[in-house]
Amino acid sequence: MPVCEFFGCDNGSKRKSLVKNPKIMLHRFPKDPILRDCWVKQIHQYGQTDEDRKSINFNSAVVCSLHFANDSYVISSGIKGRKILKPNAIPLNIHSMIDGIVCLEEFITPQKNRSSCNEPVIITSAGKFSVEKLCESVVASADHKSKEKYRINLFDDLEVQPLDQSLENKTENSSSYQNFFFIQKKKVYQWTPEDISSAITLRSISPKCYRYLREKKNFPLPGLSTLRTWAAKFPIDDGILTSVLSLMKSKGDLMSTADKLTVICFDETYISSRICLDKKNERVIGPHKCVQTVIARGLVSNWKQPIMYGYDTPMTQELLHQIIEQLHNVGFNVIAMVSDMGSSNIGLWKALNITIENTSFKHKITNQNIYVFADVPHLLKLARNHLIDKGFVLSNGKYIGKGVFEELLNLNSGQDFKLAHKFTNKHLLVEGTGRMKVKLAAQLFSYTVSKAIEYGGEKKLLEDYNWKEASDIILLFNDWFDLLNTQHKFDKGVKSYGLDETNQNDLLEKMNSFIKSMRVHQKKSLLPFQKGILVTNISLKNLLIDIKNMNGLTYIITRKLNQDILENLFSFLKGMAGCASNNITALDFKYCLRWYILGKHSHLVFSENTNTEDGHEEKLLNDSECITSELFNNLELSKEICNGQLEMESHNTCLKETDIPELDFDLLKQFELDTEEPFNSIEKECAEFVAGYVANRFFNKYPNLIAHSDKDKPICWTDYISRGQLKIPSDNLMRAVKQLEIHFRSLHGDNLSKAPNIFKTLTDKLQISTQDLKLPLDVLQCLVRTRTYIRLNNLNNQIMSQKFKKLETFKKQKFTK
């Protein structure tokens, strides 16, 4: 039978000589590691070593009820009314384990084998406890102090003391959720606004996850009915959200004038046309086709807030001025407006008299200019669509179209090492939802594609497609998009607009000149996307001048002048409702938007006087707002971590020494005598680019992997595409790459072998054939992994391309039948 872990306490023992008390209960140690450590610390505060603490068997160890305070128990609701230990109870230490002396009386032992004697006892909630035995247990556990001293001071020490100071520090520094485990009762009747908003954020991520953490893992989270009760207090009827604006006013009192410079952006998204019934308001909603949503965001400060939504509500001049006036009334000054080039928004531009010559309209209250911007990612997609579908006719009469891109794909076909390796058929065959992806348009108008076309032209491989003009146009779009899409002051080598104003204005003027003189094939006038580019460029220059004069600002982070936050909002709401594309209903949109506002923007809604740090705007859910953020962070495996594990596994499998039979040495001689070049001219230079990537990874560790500069050597693809940071591999490394290609084709052929340990097999063969090169093992392993993943990506691209072609063929057959 287990015995109480308190030193000197024999409760639980089978020794008949000890006085028994039927009211004493034995309690097992809790499973929670934090609470368990608190128990151990209280029990072993005196006289025990670290070895004693480690020797506790928590599966069977117990603590008797004499060592808990009276308020550590609750009475069960059953007929017998048993006392139950609270789940957050902590035993008292040896000097404070009695919660006050209730009374002193004489405990008379039975007169069996000895004479009667009087013995003082202490009555606790668990029963009577002998003072004499308590003194003996205390003295026995403290050899460094005398028995008399403990006997004299015992009664002075018999009062409840606070928990250990380290435990107090933990409680003070922990969140309200963590405090629950230490000081709260089992049920919490009053949740703080911060608790509710964090719980709403978690519930917005996944209701299933919320229920799992609350019901299965016993996380202290409010019930879903509690969240619904709190959320119901916040009005969210369609129209301008006046409740949000009133809270923004309180928040704005803590913000500077520059922080309240506001950009409004609006867009429509399609929703389900089903009719819904709002039970709470007893109101029928629908059928509706789309919903208009307006978000206000800071130009300088990182904040954003949905302020209006309306079903089948086009943005009109009157509604726009009403929103601007409402924001002004709560202290936020609108200086810019962003929209896409949809037909309804083009009508709004006409109503506001927005043209290439006039890119702003007046604020009705302040009479300041409000500059109009078109959504730059949307403009880039429109430019890509017109280039692929129709082509561009330049001012000199030359035509740039789809042919030059198709010829570039033909140069790369049938080989793993490619110029502009990210460029594939899917960038040209964009249909349906593919036209909505900005990534494909940005990769088409990229620096790498521009240089690949120019390189192929200079090698006389693209003579018939006006390759020089095509390369210049693609590079111009790439530089323009980089400038109009900065997220930080210095974003991947691109300075925000205003930090290099002369060169940046030259780029804008160059873009304006090209757009004005260029025509889409078979079109005689400027199309809306061309006008949008011109208006955006002019507005950007004038906006910088205004904020310099009025606010002393020197640059603009240009991503704040696009609609990415609206696209992210729509995706988030549809994901929250479990809907795809336009299947979200009008009712779901309404209440998911409320969950979004209350969860993400909780400090605006529930805590008006709190000024918290703002996260990056592109991240919809801030990890610090959620109690279980660490759980999600630990569960998310990034690509870098996966690659790191892969490298470690590969390294470990290759460390073993391998006995090489003589037959392999004979094969090695055959490889050395084989003078066949494994690459053609294009593949060779692309393989050199890949080898330079590997050399750059190990540059600090093995500097000899980098080749010395040779001015007499003809320019290669790596030199051509480099902006000063790419490395040229050494001759030995390139010889190893060629040997690897021979082994790779021998093992895999045109596919990938399904045999196990393909990394190790290739590495062993490569290590044998490159012994004279004396290349490090980790470099060879990296070469093998990189080459394998290049083949893997190409095979996946081929599979996706075949599926896409089958789908297109099926659509054509269905249309013609």
PyMOL commands that set and color helices and strands:
alter all, ss='L'
color gray80, all
select helices_A, chain A and resi 33-43+50-54+65-67+70-72+131-140+147-157+165-173+176-180+193-205+207-216+224-232+242-252+317-329+343-351+376-389+403-412+425-427+432-436+438-444+447-458+467-483+501-517+528-551+558-561+564-576+586-600+602-605+623-625+629-635+639-653+662-673+681-697+703-705+717-721+731-748+758-769+771-773+777-816
alter helices_A, ss='H'
color red, helices_A
select strands_A, chain A and resi 26-28+62-64+73-75+83-85+104-106+120-124+127-130+239-240+261-270+276-278+283-285+290-298+304-311+333-339+360-362+369-374+392-393+399-400+490-491+494-495+519-520
alter strands_A, ss='S'
color yellow, strands_A
deselect
rebuild
show_as cartoon
